[in-house]
Amino acid sequence: MKWPTKAIAEVASLTYGYTESATEHAVGPRFLRITDIRSDGVQWSTVPYCTIDDCERERFSLRSGDIVFARTGATTGKSYLIQSPPNAVFASYLIRLRVVTPDLHPPFLAHFFRTAEYWRAIASGTTGSAQGGFNASKLGSLQVPLPPLVEQKRIAAILDAADALRAKRRESLEQLDVLIQAAFLELFGDPVTNPKQWNDSVVLGEVADITSGLTKGRKLRSQSTREVPYLAVVNVQDRHLVLDPLKTIEATNAEIDKYRLLKNDLLLTEGGDRDKLGRGSLWQDELPECIHQNHIFRVRLHDERWTPVFLNWLVGSDRGKRYFLSQAKQTTGIASINLSQLKRFPLLLPPLQLQQRFASLVEAVESHKVRLKTQYSELDALVASLQMRAFSGELRFGPASRQQASA
């Protein structure tokens, strides 16, 4: 039997946020924006401020139990439960939900905003530009389950515990990345200042074959082609690949032979947003056959004095970032490098044994990360199952449930 439901507008007030420019100067309260809400919560110390008069401050204030909701942009539907906030107000692209009835537990409502059913409603109701939007009227019309308050609190506590486990796994993954970075600096020193005075007279183009990839939309003139997976910029992240989703492209056999990826090829993005400039990862034969698009450079070492792993971390270090920014062609918010600039990247040459030691450490850490990611995925599946059961009325803690358990 399902729980009874009510429209959100019946149990919560909905208010659009305050329109003002943010500033780093402490001229007023903290000014919470969509971009301040991350997967691990809000870091209030980094949230900017805004000017606001006392009357407006009261209207747009945030307090524990409020839930803010992104109503537009790429993160439409994302929500966050406010807990022990500082003096703060919220920005115009957010909607604040404030529970107005004693029979609804705010953390329970916050968990409802993470369910598959909720996200289906967001997807079907999002309208407007390419990034879409979801207004207060639509949000207020959504139906939320309303079990007894004691059940809501128990369900929220269980889902909170599951979230805490996921957060620990996520933190462990992040700490492993910190460990590798610390090991890199310990073994090789700061690559910007080069305190260990490694040889820096060799440039990348002297020790590697570098090429850009296949251009989309080229004219094939009735040539015979076949479909093959290819990497786009979105697939190449900072020292890891994201292969879901992965697109395919029609290419000739000659093109496939030319652009086919081989193990330990270093893939680097040519640019776009500044964070994409020189971003790269190694190809480890994740697929039996794959090529890359023209906005990705493929770097294939032919000099055994360098290991691919060390090269990946060197290019992705501050040394690489500073070099690419100094060389890049830049327009408003966009930066890109060309093949010639990449070939001139100045390398460092530590002893090969030291590079191999670092590569072994990276391999061991990456193996551990695979196990942690598997556990994280299992926790995701568990949370999804708990959410489905909780909000459909199958996860109950009343007297009947306890009698059935003891029978």
KOLNUBA-236325 format. One record per residue (C-alpha): x, y, z. Coordinates in nm, 3 decimals. Each point is the difference from the previous one (the first is absolute). Example, Ala and Ser with C-alpha at 12.3 -4.5 7.8 and 13.67 -1.06 7.14 Angstrom:
<sites>
{{1.230,-0.450,0.780}}
{{0.137,0.344,-0.066}}
</sites>
This chain:
<sites>
{{0.000,0.000,0.000}}
{{0.141,0.339,-0.100}}
{{0.028,0.297,0.230}}
{{-0.255,0.282,-0.039}}
{{0.135,0.301,-0.192}}
{{-0.036,0.378,-0.007}}
{{0.114,0.265,-0.243}}
{{0.319,0.171,0.114}}
{{-0.179,0.337,-0.011}}
{{-0.237,-0.131,0.271}}
{{0.283,-0.078,0.243}}
{{0.269,0.257,-0.082}}
{{0.033,0.363,-0.102}}
{{0.197,0.066,-0.319}}
{{0.196,0.321,-0.052}}
{{0.219,0.119,-0.286}}
{{0.343,0.133,0.098}}
{{0.146,0.348,0.024}}
{{0.144,0.181,-0.305}}
{{0.331,0.173,0.072}}
{{0.367,-0.015,-0.098}}
{{0.230,-0.214,0.212}}
{{0.316,0.145,0.153}}
{{0.300,-0.142,0.186}}
{{-0.021,0.290,0.248}}
{{-0.192,-0.062,0.325}}
{{-0.258,0.273,-0.066}}
{{-0.299,-0.208,0.113}}
{{-0.115,-0.362,0.037}}
{{0.138,-0.295,-0.193}}
{{-0.165,-0.027,-0.343}}
{{-0.069,-0.364,-0.091}}
{{-0.009,-0.071,-0.375}}
{{-0.054,-0.314,-0.209}}
{{0.374,-0.028,-0.063}}
{{0.072,-0.010,0.375}}
{{-0.194,-0.326,0.042}}
{{0.234,-0.292,-0.065}}
{{-0.037,-0.375,0.027}}
{{0.159,0.009,0.346}}
{{-0.216,0.290,0.121}}
{{0.070,0.370,0.045}}
{{0.336,0.139,0.113}}
{{-0.136,0.314,0.164}}
{{0.346,0.153,0.037}}
{{0.022,0.032,-0.380}}
{{-0.353,0.136,-0.054}}
{{0.010,0.372,-0.094}}
{{-0.198,0.284,0.158}}
{{-0.260,0.250,-0.121}}
{{-0.154,0.329,0.106}}
{{-0.363,-0.018,0.117}}
{{-0.222,0.213,0.225}}
{{-0.146,-0.138,0.324}}
{{-0.350,-0.052,-0.138}}
{{0.121,-0.199,-0.300}}
{{0.247,-0.191,0.214}}
{{-0.283,-0.140,0.211}}
{{-0.197,-0.099,-0.309}}
{{0.293,-0.185,-0.165}}
{{0.172,-0.137,0.310}}
{{0.105,-0.363,0.032}}
{{-0.045,-0.212,0.310}}
{{0.037,-0.364,0.098}}
{{-0.261,-0.219,-0.166}}
{{-0.034,0.216,-0.312}}
{{0.058,-0.174,-0.332}}
{{0.135,0.193,-0.297}}
{{-0.073,-0.118,-0.353}}
{{0.177,0.088,-0.328}}
{{-0.272,0.117,-0.237}}
{{0.208,0.055,-0.316}}
{{0.325,-0.092,-0.171}}
{{0.186,-0.327,-0.035}}
{{-0.077,-0.100,0.361}}
{{-0.376,0.064,-0.011}}
{{-0.166,-0.206,0.273}}
{{0.306,-0.024,0.222}}
{{-0.087,0.072,0.363}}
{{0.173,0.050,0.331}}
{{-0.123,-0.021,0.360}}
{{0.121,0.300,0.202}}
{{0.153,-0.096,0.335}}
{{0.145,0.249,0.250}}
{{0.064,0.274,-0.257}}
{{0.186,0.323,0.073}}
{{-0.177,0.332,-0.059}}
{{-0.102,-0.068,-0.361}}
{{-0.253,0.070,-0.276}}
{{-0.052,-0.180,-0.332}}
{{0.032,0.113,-0.361}}
{{-0.266,0.040,-0.267}}
{{0.062,-0.325,-0.191}}
{{-0.089,-0.195,0.313}}
{{-0.339,-0.074,0.153}}
{{-0.026,-0.033,0.378}}
{{-0.239,-0.260,0.142}}
{{-0.095,0.049,0.362}}
{{-0.217,-0.266,0.163}}
{{-0.312,0.158,0.154}}
{{-0.171,-0.305,0.147}}
{{0.104,-0.196,0.311}}
{{-0.073,-0.335,-0.167}}
{{0.289,0.024,-0.249}}
{{0.364,-0.059,0.102}}
{{0.230,0.221,-0.219}}
{{0.278,-0.265,-0.030}}
{{-0.263,-0.247,-0.126}}
{{-0.106,0.251,-0.266}}
{{0.367,0.057,-0.089}}
{{0.042,-0.372,-0.064}}
{{-0.312,-0.001,-0.216}}
{{0.179,0.251,-0.225}}
{{0.262,-0.267,-0.077}}
{{-0.235,-0.278,-0.110}}
{{-0.027,-0.133,-0.355}}
{{-0.372,0.091,0.002}}
{{0.086,0.362,0.080}}
{{0.264,0.021,-0.274}}
{{-0.242,-0.145,-0.254}}
{{-0.242,0.280,0.089}}
{{0.277,0.258,-0.045}}
{{0.097,-0.145,-0.338}}
{{-0.357,-0.002,-0.128}}
{{-0.078,0.349,0.129}}
{{0.318,0.186,-0.094}}
{{-0.065,0.263,-0.268}}
{{0.160,0.300,-0.162}}
{{0.355,0.037,-0.132}}
{{0.246,-0.277,-0.075}}
{{0.078,-0.018,0.372}}
{{-0.365,0.014,0.097}}
{{-0.179,0.118,0.312}}
{{-0.252,-0.110,0.263}}
{{-0.203,0.271,0.174}}
{{-0.162,0.023,0.344}}
{{-0.345,-0.080,-0.136}}
{{0.118,-0.331,-0.143}}
{{0.201,-0.078,0.310}}
{{-0.297,0.075,0.223}}
{{-0.222,-0.236,-0.198}}
{{0.223,-0.304,0.058}}
{{-0.150,-0.259,0.233}}
{{0.206,-0.103,0.302}}
{{-0.078,-0.314,0.208}}
{{-0.104,0.070,0.360}}
{{0.046,-0.295,0.233}}
{{-0.041,0.059,0.375}}
{{0.261,0.241,0.137}}
{{0.176,-0.272,0.201}}
{{0.037,-0.205,-0.321}}
{{0.138,0.303,-0.185}}
{{0.268,0.050,0.265}}
{{0.101,-0.365,-0.005}}
{{0.016,-0.009,-0.379}}
{{0.206,0.321,-0.008}}
{{0.238,-0.143,0.263}}
{{0.058,-0.317,-0.207}}
{{0.059,0.196,-0.321}}
{{0.228,0.244,0.188}}
{{0.209,-0.297,0.119}}
{{0.026,-0.133,-0.355}}
{{0.103,0.345,-0.123}}
{{0.266,0.017,0.271}}
{{0.147,-0.328,-0.121}}
{{0.010,0.133,-0.356}}
{{0.168,0.318,0.121}}
{{0.271,-0.205,0.174}}
{{0.065,-0.197,-0.320}}
{{0.014,0.323,-0.200}}
{{0.239,0.155,0.253}}
{{0.221,-0.311,-0.017}}
{{0.020,0.033,-0.378}}
{{0.093,0.367,0.030}}
{{0.268,-0.078,0.259}}
{{0.157,-0.256,-0.234}}
{{0.037,0.273,-0.262}}
{{0.162,0.222,0.264}}
{{0.238,-0.286,0.083}}
{{0.117,-0.032,-0.362}}
{{0.048,0.376,-0.028}}
{{0.207,0.002,0.320}}
{{0.211,-0.291,-0.126}}
{{0.061,0.180,-0.331}}
{{0.126,0.312,0.179}}
{{0.211,-0.205,0.242}}
{{0.172,-0.196,-0.276}}
{{0.040,0.271,-0.262}}
{{-0.033,0.332,0.183}}
{{-0.209,0.293,-0.115}}
{{-0.005,-0.029,-0.382}}
{{-0.036,0.378,-0.034}}
{{0.317,0.096,0.188}}
{{0.184,-0.330,-0.066}}
{{0.193,0.005,0.333}}
{{0.167,-0.336,-0.079}}
{{0.139,0.149,-0.321}}
{{-0.115,-0.273,-0.236}}
{{0.107,0.042,-0.363}}
{{-0.256,0.234,-0.161}}
{{0.157,0.045,-0.343}}
{{-0.226,-0.244,-0.189}}
{{-0.344,0.090,-0.138}}
{{-0.294,-0.236,-0.047}}
{{0.012,-0.002,-0.381}}
{{0.351,-0.150,0.008}}
{{-0.104,-0.313,0.191}}
{{-0.357,-0.066,-0.111}}
{{-0.215,-0.019,-0.309}}
{{-0.285,0.248,0.042}}
{{-0.310,0.025,-0.216}}
{{-0.351,0.138,0.019}}
{{-0.296,-0.224,-0.078}}
{{-0.279,-0.055,-0.249}}
{{-0.210,0.298,-0.109}}
{{-0.378,-0.041,0.016}}
{{-0.204,0.106,-0.301}}
{{0.277,-0.057,-0.254}}
{{-0.095,-0.104,-0.354}}
{{0.044,-0.373,-0.059}}
{{-0.090,0.001,-0.373}}
{{-0.173,-0.339,0.004}}
{{0.297,-0.177,0.158}}
{{-0.065,-0.325,0.184}}
{{-0.032,0.059,0.374}}
{{-0.089,-0.179,0.320}}
{{-0.117,0.114,0.342}}
{{0.263,0.030,0.271}}
{{0.002,0.148,0.355}}
{{0.176,0.335,0.035}}
{{0.108,0.221,0.289}}
{{-0.128,0.357,0.025}}
{{0.126,0.273,0.234}}
{{-0.262,-0.088,0.262}}
{{0.144,-0.354,0.024}}
{{0.351,0.120,0.087}}
{{0.018,0.126,0.358}}
{{0.289,0.080,0.232}}
{{0.192,-0.332,0.022}}
{{-0.308,-0.213,-0.062}}
{{-0.236,-0.084,-0.283}}
{{-0.380,0.009,0.005}}
{{-0.128,-0.252,-0.253}}
{{-0.371,0.022,0.074}}
{{-0.135,0.135,-0.224}}
{{0.238,-0.073,-0.288}}
{{-0.102,0.096,-0.353}}
{{0.083,-0.172,-0.327}}
{{0.095,0.136,-0.340}}
{{0.017,-0.128,-0.357}}
{{0.363,-0.029,-0.114}}
{{0.197,-0.167,-0.277}}
{{0.240,-0.285,0.079}}
{{0.292,0.231,-0.081}}
{{-0.129,0.258,0.249}}
{{-0.053,-0.264,0.266}}
{{0.355,-0.129,-0.048}}
{{0.136,0.356,0.021}}
{{-0.190,0.109,0.312}}
{{-0.030,-0.332,0.186}}
{{0.100,0.036,0.366}}
{{0.271,-0.221,0.147}}
{{0.074,-0.076,0.363}}
{{0.180,0.285,0.182}}
{{-0.094,0.263,-0.257}}
{{-0.034,0.331,0.186}}
{{-0.316,0.185,-0.101}}
{{-0.007,0.378,0.048}}
{{-0.284,0.244,-0.068}}
{{0.090,0.302,-0.212}}
{{-0.216,0.238,0.205}}
{{-0.338,0.161,0.035}}
{{-0.069,0.119,0.354}}
{{0.326,0.074,0.178}}
{{-0.029,-0.316,0.212}}
{{0.001,-0.212,-0.318}}
{{0.332,0.141,-0.122}}
{{0.255,-0.282,-0.009}}
{{-0.223,-0.227,0.208}}
{{0.099,-0.360,-0.061}}
{{0.002,-0.368,0.082}}
{{0.164,-0.322,-0.115}}
{{-0.179,-0.250,-0.223}}
{{0.022,-0.350,0.155}}
{{-0.174,-0.210,-0.266}}
{{-0.338,0.061,0.160}}
{{-0.157,-0.107,-0.332}}
{{0.131,-0.236,-0.269}}
{{-0.028,0.278,-0.258}}
{{-0.039,0.375,0.037}}
{{0.109,0.321,-0.174}}
{{-0.003,0.368,0.106}}
{{-0.142,0.324,-0.135}}
{{0.197,0.297,-0.128}}
{{-0.032,0.202,0.323}}
{{0.209,-0.261,0.181}}
{{0.375,-0.043,-0.045}}
{{0.149,-0.348,0.014}}
{{0.354,-0.014,0.142}}
{{0.187,-0.326,-0.063}}
{{0.344,-0.027,0.162}}
{{0.284,-0.149,-0.203}}
{{0.279,0.081,0.247}}
{{0.038,-0.252,0.284}}
{{0.161,0.253,0.235}}
{{-0.351,0.110,0.095}}
{{-0.289,-0.209,0.133}}
{{-0.356,0.080,-0.114}}
{{-0.121,0.030,0.361}}
{{0.264,0.259,0.092}}
{{-0.072,0.190,-0.321}}
{{-0.372,0.007,0.080}}
{{0.061,0.145,0.346}}
{{0.263,0.244,-0.123}}
{{-0.225,0.140,-0.272}}
{{-0.290,0.021,0.246}}
{{0.209,0.174,0.267}}
{{0.025,0.374,0.061}}
{{0.295,-0.004,-0.239}}
{{-0.228,-0.113,-0.280}}
{{-0.288,0.230,0.094}}
{{0.225,0.306,0.015}}
{{0.167,-0.083,-0.329}}
{{-0.328,-0.056,-0.185}}
{{-0.156,0.319,0.136}}
{{0.307,0.198,-0.101}}
{{-0.015,-0.138,-0.354}}
{{-0.374,-0.028,-0.059}}
{{-0.211,0.209,-0.230}}
{{-0.262,0.151,0.230}}
{{-0.335,0.167,-0.050}}
{{-0.272,0.068,0.260}}
{{0.015,-0.303,0.231}}
{{0.139,-0.223,-0.279}}
{{0.359,-0.114,-0.051}}
{{0.160,-0.244,-0.243}}
{{0.342,-0.127,-0.103}}
{{0.121,-0.127,-0.336}}
{{0.222,-0.289,-0.099}}
{{0.315,0.209,-0.027}}
{{-0.045,0.143,0.350}}
{{-0.053,-0.347,0.146}}
{{0.315,-0.129,-0.170}}
{{0.202,0.276,0.168}}
{{-0.109,-0.098,0.352}}
{{0.324,-0.014,0.209}}
{{0.045,-0.335,0.173}}
{{0.187,-0.103,0.314}}
{{0.214,-0.313,-0.001}}
{{0.029,-0.173,0.340}}
{{0.174,-0.340,0.015}}
{{-0.204,-0.275,-0.166}}
{{0.011,-0.211,0.317}}
{{-0.169,0.281,0.191}}
{{-0.268,0.035,-0.267}}
{{-0.063,-0.377,0.009}}
{{-0.030,0.009,0.379}}
{{-0.264,0.272,-0.032}}
{{-0.182,-0.197,-0.272}}
{{-0.015,-0.305,0.228}}
{{-0.150,0.209,0.278}}
{{-0.261,0.146,-0.237}}
{{-0.090,-0.349,-0.122}}
{{-0.051,-0.125,0.358}}
{{-0.210,0.302,0.096}}
{{-0.211,-0.023,-0.315}}
{{-0.068,-0.367,0.072}}
{{-0.122,0.095,0.348}}
{{-0.214,0.277,-0.150}}
{{-0.170,-0.254,-0.227}}
{{-0.104,-0.199,0.307}}
{{-0.126,0.312,0.177}}
{{-0.195,0.108,-0.309}}
{{-0.162,-0.344,-0.012}}
{{-0.103,0.036,0.364}}
{{-0.128,0.350,-0.074}}
{{-0.212,-0.132,-0.287}}
{{-0.140,-0.270,0.227}}
{{-0.091,0.266,0.257}}
{{-0.168,0.203,-0.274}}
{{-0.212,-0.301,-0.090}}
{{-0.084,-0.058,0.367}}
{{-0.105,0.362,0.051}}
{{-0.212,-0.008,-0.315}}
{{-0.173,-0.315,0.125}}
{{-0.057,0.149,0.346}}
{{-0.141,0.319,-0.155}}
{{-0.240,-0.192,-0.222}}
{{-0.124,-0.212,0.290}}
{{-0.021,0.291,0.242}}
{{-0.202,0.232,-0.222}}
{{-0.228,-0.274,-0.132}}
{{-0.096,-0.106,0.355}}
{{0.189,-0.330,-0.002}}
{{0.256,0.105,0.261}}
{{-0.206,0.013,0.317}}
{{0.086,0.003,0.370}}
{{-0.341,-0.004,0.165}}
{{-0.131,-0.263,0.245}}
{{-0.118,-0.224,-0.285}}
{{0.350,-0.012,-0.146}}
{{0.157,-0.091,0.334}}
{{-0.259,-0.274,0.058}}
{{0.072,-0.146,-0.345}}
{{0.376,0.009,0.070}}
{{-0.040,-0.187,0.329}}
{{-0.241,-0.258,-0.140}}
</sites>
